[in-house]
Amino acid sequence: MNRNFKFGIAVLFVAGLAGCVEESSAITTTSPSPETQACLRAISQTTNNPDVVLLSSSFSEAGTEVIAGVGPQQARWQCIGYRDGATTTPMSLTNEGSL
């Protein structure tokens, strides 16, 4: 009887450890907002380069600030997108004097 008891405790212990394993294989992604998409398009058109990657976006009621990387060097560009689909003129954030 003592042996069965120890076996039962061992099974519960292992089962308890199995519950502690954290699996983070599920990755959730969200689509960029319409404001962000408008800025990415504007940056692509302004730079005449389709290689535009979203680096960050910051929402506010006044507008969504978008920072994007352009080209293989990921030159940083900024744009503000608005709910009506309008954007500011994209602006380079790269120190072009050092290029």
N, C-alpha and C positions, 0 to 999 in steps of 0.2 A: 504494500500500500504506500509506503514511504517513497518508493521509486516512482510510482505513478504520480504522486504529488509533485515531486521534483521535476518530472517531465512536463507536467501541466504548467508549472511556474516558468519553465524555460520557454515553452511555446508562447505563453502570454508575454514574456519579456521580448522575444523576437518580434512578435506581432506589434508590440508597442513601439519598438524601434522602427519598424516598417512604416508606421504612421508618422514618424518624424522626418522622413525623407521629403525634401522639398523639390518638386519638379517644376522647372520654369521653362518648359519647352513651348508653352503657349505664348505667342507673341501677338499683342494686339496692335494694330496699326489703324490710324484714322486718315481719312482723306483730307487734304488741305482745304481750308475754307474757300469760298468763292473769292473773297478779298485776296487771299494768299495766291490763289491760282491766277488772278488778274495781274498781280505783281510779277509773278514768275514769267507770264507771257510778255509783259511790258519789258522786263529785263532782257529776255531773249531777243525781242525785236530791237531794242536799243543797242545791244551788243552785237547783233547779227550772229548770234551763236546759240545753237539749240542745246548745248551742254550746260544746263542750268540746274543747280541742286539747291534745295531748300536747306539752309543752315539753321535758321531760327525764325520764329514769328512771335509777335507780342500783340495780343488783342487789347484794344481799348475802345470805348464808345466813339471816340473821335476818329479812329481808323486803326488798321492793323499794320504794324511795322513788320516788314519782311526783310530778312538778310539772306542773300543767296550767294552761292559760289558759282563762278562762271569759268568754263574751260578747264583744261587739265591742271592748271595751277590753282584753281578755285579762287580766282580774284573775287573779292567781296564787293557786293553791290547792295544798295538799300533802296527800298520803295515803300510807300504807304498805300494801302488798298482800302477802298471805301465800300460800304454796303451796296451802293448803286452801281458798282462795277468800275468806277473811275479809279485812277491811280495818280500819284504824283509822278513827275519825271524821274526815272531811276537815276541814282547817283552812285558813282564809283566810290568805294571806301578804301581803295588801294592807293598807297603813296606812289603815285606815278612818277614822281621825281627820282625815285630810286630804281626805276626799271631800266 
